[in-house]
C-alpha cells in the first residue's frame, strides 16, 4: 500500500474542496475591502477576500470574477 500526500492534498482536507466559477458582471463601486457588482439586475456587495481573481475589460466596468461556488451560493440565497 502506497500513501500519497502533498501540500495541496493536506490543505484541501483542512479547508474543504471548492469548485470555482467565473461570473461576468458590471463593476459599480470598489473599495479596499469590498466590491459592488451588478449581476442579473441586482447590486451585490462581495468581500474581496472571497474573490480569487478579477479580470477587467478595457473600459474598466465590465469584469469577470472568479469565486468559489460555496461563497456565491451563500451570497445569492
Secondary structure, 3 states (H helix, E strand, C coil): CCCCCCHHHHHHHHHCCCCEEEEEEEEEEECCCEEEEEECCEEEEEEHHHEEEEEECCCCCEEEEEEEHHHHHHHHC
